């Protein structure tokens, strides 16, 4: 009898300890060991959020979401705006904008529209491990949407980039559902820059705001020099590996789903997660905006931390009443601008050019270390960085720039058909006899 009582007490203590740890886990714990972000690198985030919000506007001259101060979009610099009717459900609406002040060509994509069946169809066009690309797994529907967009707009992007002396950067930006499409567009352009006028890797950037988990871990680390993911505190979407189609098909009882995922993931060992090649992750370098702390009422002045994590890449669901509100693009824009202002106030003067160069080199070394770490942990399909001082990003940029340029309009969907073969189960798999430039 005493033995049974003792076992029952141990079980109760164990359950109480688990409940305490899960209920007291806050989003700031995910990045507590990360270094603070560099203001110069984080500076584009608030205005990129503004450009994503512009896709939601009916009249850009009289915005429904006026900026609180700072960046204002010039309607005369909008190259193209495309609505749901024009995309025919193949992608979310988007906007192409030429930012002459910052020398950027921005391709911004809106997030999920709960009233549009086409967005759900895009998410449902996938199954676990269905789509391989570039030695890893990606979301099939999002990749198809990305290829359709490039097939439609690559000529426009190449023409704009050549018109301004090839001094501009090509920036893809998206929120939520659009972040996954933007991330995969950037990967396609990096691997096949000759199809967009020969743009090198160093001129391509992607900002995934409240990112969807759209690619396997080896790809998320591999493209950390191109893709930047921005996460606000407790946002649920970057944290759950539950397939997107399951998340948004149960959007109206999302708290129940998140609670179940939280319980389930507790019993999955970290090593098993890392060794699963089909598990999707938020892409690239992570920027985490932290504005709440444990046992602290209200918000604190936001801080931004950044890293290229391999383990612990937002693996824990946070049981928070803010898990869904932190996903909103309006709130992310507001808090990112506040965090940037605080970072600038903390700087007595702009860092000298030599210090900026050292910072750039440290980012390159961090990326190289993350690639090595992925190989050390035996992440499926992880590739070690090439030997030599030039680094993976620079070598890839050179190879992309040296690629042959097309004399006719590229067909991105045909390119994907050439890259993929049908697997035994009917899924598309990357052909082994075709390499990529990265």
C-alpha positions as CSV (number, residue, x, y, z in Angstrom):
1,X,0.0,0.0,0.0
2,X,2.8,2.4,0.9
3,X,4.6,1.6,-2.3
4,X,1.5,2.4,-4.4
5,X,1.1,5.7,-2.4
6,X,4.7,6.6,-3.1
7,X,4.4,5.9,-6.8
8,X,1.2,8.0,-6.9
9,X,3.0,10.9,-5.1
10,X,5.9,10.7,-7.6
11,X,3.5,10.7,-10.5
12,X,1.6,13.8,-9.1
13,X,4.9,15.6,-8.5
14,X,6.1,14.9,-12.0
15,X,2.8,16.1,-13.5
16,X,2.8,19.2,-11.4
17,X,6.4,20.0,-12.4
18,X,5.5,19.5,-16.1
19,X,2.4,21.8,-15.8
20,X,4.4,24.4,-14.0
21,X,7.2,24.4,-16.7
22,X,4.7,24.6,-19.5
23,X,2.5,27.3,-18.0
24,X,5.4,29.5,-16.9
25,X,7.3,29.2,-20.2
26,X,7.4,32.6,-22.0
27,X,8.5,33.5,-25.5
28,X,11.6,35.4,-24.3
29,X,13.2,32.1,-23.2
30,X,13.6,31.0,-26.8
31,X,16.2,33.6,-27.5
32,X,17.7,34.4,-24.0
33,X,21.2,33.3,-25.1
34,X,21.1,35.2,-28.4
35,X,23.1,38.4,-28.9
36,X,21.3,41.8,-29.5
37,X,20.6,42.6,-33.1
38,X,22.6,45.2,-35.0
39,X,20.5,48.4,-35.7
40,X,21.8,48.7,-39.3
41,X,20.7,45.2,-40.1
42,X,17.3,45.5,-38.4
43,X,16.6,48.9,-39.8
44,X,14.6,47.7,-42.9
45,X,12.1,45.7,-40.9
46,X,9.5,48.5,-40.0
47,X,9.4,49.9,-43.6
48,X,9.2,46.4,-45.0
49,X,6.1,45.8,-42.8
50,X,4.7,49.1,-44.2
51,X,5.1,47.8,-47.7
52,X,3.4,44.5,-46.8
53,X,0.5,46.5,-45.3
54,X,0.3,48.5,-48.6
55,X,-1.0,45.3,-50.3
56,X,-4.0,45.4,-48.0
57,X,-4.8,49.1,-48.9
58,X,-7.6,50.1,-51.3
59,X,-6.2,53.5,-51.9
60,X,-2.4,54.1,-51.4
61,X,-2.8,57.9,-51.5
62,X,-5.2,57.6,-48.5
63,X,-4.1,54.6,-46.5
64,X,-6.4,52.8,-44.1
65,X,-3.3,52.0,-41.9
66,X,-1.4,55.3,-41.9
67,X,2.1,55.0,-40.6
68,X,2.6,56.5,-37.1
69,X,5.7,58.3,-38.4
70,X,8.8,57.7,-40.5
71,X,8.4,55.7,-43.7
72,X,5.8,56.8,-46.3
73,X,5.1,54.9,-49.4
74,X,5.2,56.9,-52.7
75,X,2.2,55.7,-54.9
76,X,4.0,56.9,-58.0
77,X,6.8,54.3,-57.4
78,X,4.4,51.4,-57.4
79,X,5.2,49.3,-60.5
80,X,2.3,46.9,-60.1
81,X,-0.5,45.9,-57.8
82,X,-2.2,42.5,-58.3
83,X,-5.5,41.5,-56.6
84,X,-7.1,38.1,-55.9
85,X,-9.1,38.3,-59.1
86,X,-5.9,38.7,-61.1
87,X,-4.0,35.9,-59.4
88,X,-7.0,33.5,-60.0
89,X,-6.2,31.8,-56.7
90,X,-2.6,30.8,-57.6
91,X,-1.1,33.2,-55.0
92,X,-2.1,35.9,-52.5
93,X,-2.2,39.5,-53.8
94,X,1.1,41.3,-54.1
95,X,2.8,44.6,-54.9
96,X,6.0,45.5,-56.7
97,X,7.5,48.7,-55.5
98,X,10.7,50.6,-56.4
99,X,12.2,52.2,-53.4
100,X,14.7,54.7,-54.9
101,X,15.8,56.1,-51.6
102,X,17.0,52.7,-50.2
103,X,17.8,51.3,-53.7
104,X,15.5,48.4,-53.4
105,X,13.0,46.6,-55.7
106,X,10.5,45.2,-53.2
107,X,8.1,42.3,-54.0
108,X,5.6,42.2,-51.1
109,X,3.0,39.5,-50.5
110,X,0.0,39.7,-48.1
111,X,-0.9,37.1,-45.5
112,X,-3.7,34.7,-45.2
113,X,-7.2,35.9,-45.9
114,X,-9.7,33.9,-43.8
115,X,-12.5,34.6,-46.3
116,X,-10.7,33.3,-49.4
117,X,-11.0,29.6,-50.3
118,X,-8.0,29.9,-52.6
119,X,-5.7,30.6,-49.7
120,X,-6.8,27.4,-48.0
121,X,-6.4,25.5,-51.2
122,X,-2.8,26.7,-51.4
123,X,-2.2,25.5,-47.9
124,X,-3.9,22.1,-48.4
125,X,-1.8,21.4,-51.5
126,X,0.8,19.5,-49.5
127,X,1.5,16.4,-47.4
128,X,4.4,15.5,-45.1
129,X,7.5,14.9,-47.1
130,X,5.7,15.5,-50.5
131,X,8.1,18.0,-52.0
132,X,11.9,17.8,-52.2
133,X,13.9,20.8,-53.5
134,X,17.6,21.6,-53.3
135,X,18.4,18.7,-51.1
136,X,15.7,19.3,-48.5
137,X,11.9,19.4,-48.1
138,X,9.6,22.4,-48.7
139,X,5.9,23.0,-48.7
140,X,4.6,21.9,-52.1
141,X,1.7,24.4,-52.5
142,X,3.9,27.4,-51.5
143,X,6.7,26.3,-53.9
144,X,4.1,26.1,-56.7
145,X,2.8,29.5,-55.9
146,X,6.4,30.9,-55.8
147,X,7.2,29.4,-59.2
148,X,3.9,30.8,-60.7
149,X,4.7,34.3,-59.4
150,X,8.2,34.2,-60.9
151,X,6.9,32.9,-64.2
152,X,4.5,35.9,-64.2
153,X,6.8,38.6,-63.0
154,X,10.5,37.6,-63.6
155,X,10.7,39.7,-66.8
156,X,9.3,42.7,-64.9
157,X,11.9,42.3,-62.1
158,X,14.8,41.8,-64.5
159,X,13.8,44.9,-66.5
160,X,13.6,47.1,-63.4
161,X,16.9,45.8,-62.0
162,X,18.7,46.4,-65.3
163,X,17.1,49.8,-65.7
164,X,18.7,51.2,-62.5
165,X,22.2,50.0,-63.3
166,X,22.1,46.8,-61.3
167,X,22.8,48.8,-58.1
168,X,19.5,47.9,-56.5
169,X,18.7,45.0,-54.3
170,X,15.8,42.6,-55.0
171,X,13.8,42.2,-51.8
172,X,11.0,39.6,-51.3
173,X,8.8,40.2,-48.3
174,X,5.7,38.5,-47.0
175,X,3.6,38.0,-43.9
176,X,2.2,34.7,-42.6
177,X,1.2,32.7,-45.7
178,X,3.0,35.3,-47.9
179,X,6.2,34.8,-45.9
180,X,6.4,31.2,-47.1
181,X,5.9,32.1,-50.7
182,X,8.4,35.0,-50.5
183,X,11.1,32.7,-48.9
184,X,10.7,30.1,-51.6
185,X,10.8,32.8,-54.3
186,X,14.1,34.0,-52.9
187,X,15.6,30.5,-53.0
188,X,14.5,30.0,-56.6
189,X,16.1,33.3,-57.6
190,X,19.3,32.5,-55.7
191,X,19.6,29.2,-57.5
192,X,18.6,30.5,-60.9
193,X,19.6,34.2,-60.9
194,X,20.3,34.1,-64.6
195,X,16.5,33.8,-65.1
196,X,16.1,37.3,-63.5
197,X,18.8,39.1,-65.4
198,X,21.8,37.5,-63.8
199,X,21.2,38.9,-60.3
200,X,23.8,37.6,-57.8
201,X,23.0,36.1,-54.4
202,X,24.4,39.1,-52.6
203,X,21.7,41.3,-54.2
204,X,18.8,39.1,-53.0
205,X,17.1,39.5,-49.7
206,X,13.9,38.1,-48.1
207,X,12.1,39.3,-45.0
208,X,9.6,36.7,-43.7
209,X,7.4,38.5,-41.1
210,X,5.6,36.1,-38.7
211,X,7.0,33.3,-40.8
212,X,5.3,30.1,-41.7
213,X,7.4,26.9,-41.4
214,X,8.1,26.3,-45.1
215,X,11.4,24.4,-45.4
216,X,13.5,21.7,-43.7
217,X,16.2,22.6,-41.2
218,X,19.1,22.1,-43.6
219,X,17.6,24.7,-46.0
220,X,16.6,27.1,-43.2
221,X,20.3,27.2,-42.1
222,X,21.7,27.2,-45.7
223,X,19.9,30.3,-46.7
224,X,20.4,32.3,-43.5
225,X,22.5,34.9,-45.4
226,X,19.5,35.6,-47.7
227,X,16.3,35.1,-45.6
228,X,15.6,37.0,-42.4
229,X,12.6,35.9,-40.3
230,X,11.0,38.3,-37.8
231,X,9.1,36.9,-34.9
232,X,7.3,38.9,-32.2
233,X,7.4,37.4,-28.7
234,X,4.9,34.5,-28.5
235,X,3.7,34.2,-32.1
236,X,2.4,30.7,-32.6
237,X,3.1,30.1,-36.3
238,X,6.9,29.9,-36.3
239,X,6.7,27.6,-33.2
240,X,4.5,24.8,-34.3
241,X,5.6,22.1,-36.7
242,X,2.0,21.1,-37.2
243,X,1.3,21.3,-41.0
244,X,0.0,24.6,-42.1
245,X,-3.1,22.9,-43.6
246,X,-4.0,21.5,-40.2
247,X,-3.4,24.8,-38.4
248,X,-5.7,26.9,-40.7
249,X,-8.3,24.2,-41.2
250,X,-8.9,24.4,-37.4
251,X,-8.4,28.2,-37.1
252,X,-11.7,28.6,-35.2
253,X,-10.5,26.3,-32.4
254,X,-6.8,27.2,-32.7
255,X,-6.2,27.5,-28.9
256,X,-7.3,23.8,-28.5
257,X,-5.0,22.7,-31.3
258,X,-2.1,24.7,-29.8
259,X,-2.6,23.1,-26.4
260,X,-2.6,19.7,-27.9
261,X,0.5,20.4,-29.9
262,X,2.2,21.7,-26.8
263,X,1.5,18.5,-24.9
264,X,2.5,16.2,-27.8
265,X,5.8,18.0,-28.5
266,X,6.8,17.7,-24.9
267,X,7.2,14.0,-25.3
268,X,9.2,14.1,-28.6
269,X,13.0,14.1,-27.9
270,X,15.0,17.0,-29.4
271,X,17.3,14.6,-31.3
272,X,14.3,12.9,-32.9
273,X,13.0,16.3,-34.1
274,X,16.4,17.3,-35.6
275,X,16.8,14.0,-37.4
276,X,13.4,14.2,-39.1
277,X,14.2,15.4,-42.7
278,X,10.6,16.2,-43.4
279,X,10.0,18.5,-40.4
280,X,9.6,22.1,-41.6
281,X,11.0,25.1,-39.9
282,X,10.9,28.9,-40.1
283,X,13.6,30.0,-42.6
284,X,16.9,31.8,-42.3
285,X,18.3,34.1,-39.7
286,X,15.9,34.7,-36.8
287,X,15.1,38.1,-35.3
288,X,13.1,37.8,-32.1
289,X,11.4,40.9,-30.8
290,X,11.0,40.5,-27.0
291,X,8.6,42.7,-25.1
292,X,7.3,40.6,-22.2
293,X,9.0,38.8,-19.3
294,X,7.9,36.2,-16.8
295,X,6.0,37.6,-13.7
296,X,6.0,41.0,-15.2
297,X,2.7,42.8,-15.8
298,X,2.3,44.6,-19.1
299,X,5.0,45.1,-21.8
300,X,8.6,46.2,-21.4
301,X,10.6,48.3,-23.9
302,X,11.1,45.9,-26.9
303,X,14.5,44.4,-27.6
304,X,15.6,42.5,-30.6
305,X,17.8,39.4,-30.5
306,X,19.2,37.6,-33.5
307,X,20.9,34.3,-34.3
308,X,21.1,31.4,-36.8
309,X,19.9,28.7,-34.5
310,X,20.1,25.0,-35.4
311,X,18.8,23.5,-32.1
312,X,15.9,25.2,-30.4
313,X,14.6,27.0,-33.4
314,X,11.4,28.0,-31.8
315,X,10.4,24.5,-30.9
316,X,8.2,25.2,-27.9
317,X,4.6,26.4,-28.1
318,X,3.9,29.2,-25.7
319,X,0.6,28.9,-23.7
320,X,0.0,32.7,-23.9
321,X,-3.1,34.8,-24.5
322,X,-0.9,36.8,-26.9
323,X,0.1,33.8,-29.1
324,X,-2.3,34.8,-31.8
325,X,-2.2,38.6,-31.4
326,X,1.6,38.6,-31.8
327,X,1.0,37.3,-35.3
328,X,-0.6,40.5,-36.5
329,X,1.3,42.5,-39.0
330,X,0.1,45.9,-37.6
331,X,1.4,45.0,-34.1
332,X,4.7,43.7,-35.5
333,X,5.2,46.9,-37.4
334,X,4.5,49.0,-34.4
335,X,6.8,47.1,-32.0
336,X,9.6,46.7,-34.6
337,X,9.6,50.5,-35.1
338,X,9.7,51.1,-31.3
339,X,12.5,48.6,-30.9
340,X,14.5,50.3,-33.7
341,X,14.1,53.7,-32.2
342,X,15.4,52.4,-28.9
343,X,18.4,50.8,-30.6
344,X,19.2,54.0,-32.3
345,X,18.9,56.0,-29.1
346,X,21.4,53.6,-27.5
347,X,24.0,54.4,-30.1
348,X,25.9,57.6,-29.4
349,X,27.1,57.8,-33.0
350,X,27.0,55.8,-36.2
351,X,29.6,53.0,-36.1
352,X,32.6,53.6,-38.4
353,X,33.0,51.8,-41.6
354,X,35.6,49.4,-40.2
355,X,33.3,48.4,-37.4
356,X,30.5,47.8,-39.9
357,X,32.9,45.6,-41.9
358,X,33.8,43.6,-38.8
359,X,30.2,43.1,-38.1
360,X,29.5,41.9,-41.6
361,X,32.4,39.5,-41.3
362,X,31.1,38.2,-38.0
363,X,27.7,37.5,-39.6
364,X,29.5,35.5,-42.3
365,X,31.4,33.5,-39.7
366,X,28.2,32.9,-37.7
367,X,26.5,31.5,-40.8
368,X,29.5,29.3,-41.5
369,X,29.5,28.1,-37.9
370,X,25.7,27.3,-38.2
371,X,26.3,25.2,-41.3
372,X,29.1,23.3,-39.5
373,X,26.9,22.8,-36.5
374,X,24.1,21.3,-38.7
375,X,26.6,18.8,-40.1
376,X,27.9,18.0,-36.6
377,X,24.4,17.3,-35.4
378,X,23.9,15.0,-38.4
379,X,20.9,17.0,-39.7
380,X,19.6,15.2,-42.8
381,X,21.0,16.6,-46.1
382,X,23.1,19.3,-44.2
383,X,26.0,20.5,-46.3
384,X,29.3,21.8,-44.8
385,X,30.4,25.3,-46.0
386,X,33.1,25.3,-48.7
387,X,36.7,25.6,-47.6
388,X,38.5,28.9,-48.1
389,X,38.2,32.5,-46.9
390,X,35.5,33.6,-49.4
391,X,32.6,31.9,-47.6
392,X,29.6,30.2,-49.0
393,X,27.6,33.3,-49.7
394,X,30.3,35.0,-51.8
395,X,31.1,31.9,-53.8
396,X,27.5,31.3,-54.6
397,X,27.1,34.9,-55.6
398,X,30.0,34.6,-58.0
399,X,28.7,31.3,-59.5
400,X,25.2,32.8,-59.9
401,X,26.6,35.9,-61.6
402,X,28.6,33.7,-64.0
403,X,25.5,31.7,-65.0
404,X,24.4,32.0,-68.6
405,X,21.7,34.6,-69.2
406,X,18.6,33.6,-71.1
407,X,17.7,35.3,-74.3
408,X,14.0,34.5,-74.0
409,X,11.5,34.6,-71.2
410,X,12.1,31.9,-68.7
411,X,9.4,29.5,-67.8
412,X,9.6,28.8,-64.0
413,X,7.0,26.1,-64.0
414,X,8.8,24.3,-66.8
415,X,12.0,24.8,-64.8
416,X,10.4,23.0,-61.9
417,X,9.2,20.2,-64.1
418,X,12.8,19.8,-65.4
419,X,14.2,19.7,-61.9
420,X,11.7,17.1,-60.5
421,X,10.8,13.5,-61.3
422,X,7.9,11.5,-60.0
423,X,8.8,9.4,-57.0
424,X,7.3,5.9,-56.2
425,X,4.4,7.5,-54.3
426,X,3.7,10.1,-57.0
427,X,5.5,12.9,-55.1
428,X,7.9,15.1,-56.9
429,X,11.5,14.6,-56.0
430,X,14.6,16.4,-57.1
431,X,16.5,14.8,-59.9
432,X,20.0,13.6,-58.8
433,X,21.6,14.5,-62.1
434,X,20.8,18.2,-61.8
435,X,22.7,20.5,-59.5
436,X,22.0,24.0,-58.3
437,X,24.3,27.0,-58.1
438,X,24.3,27.2,-54.3
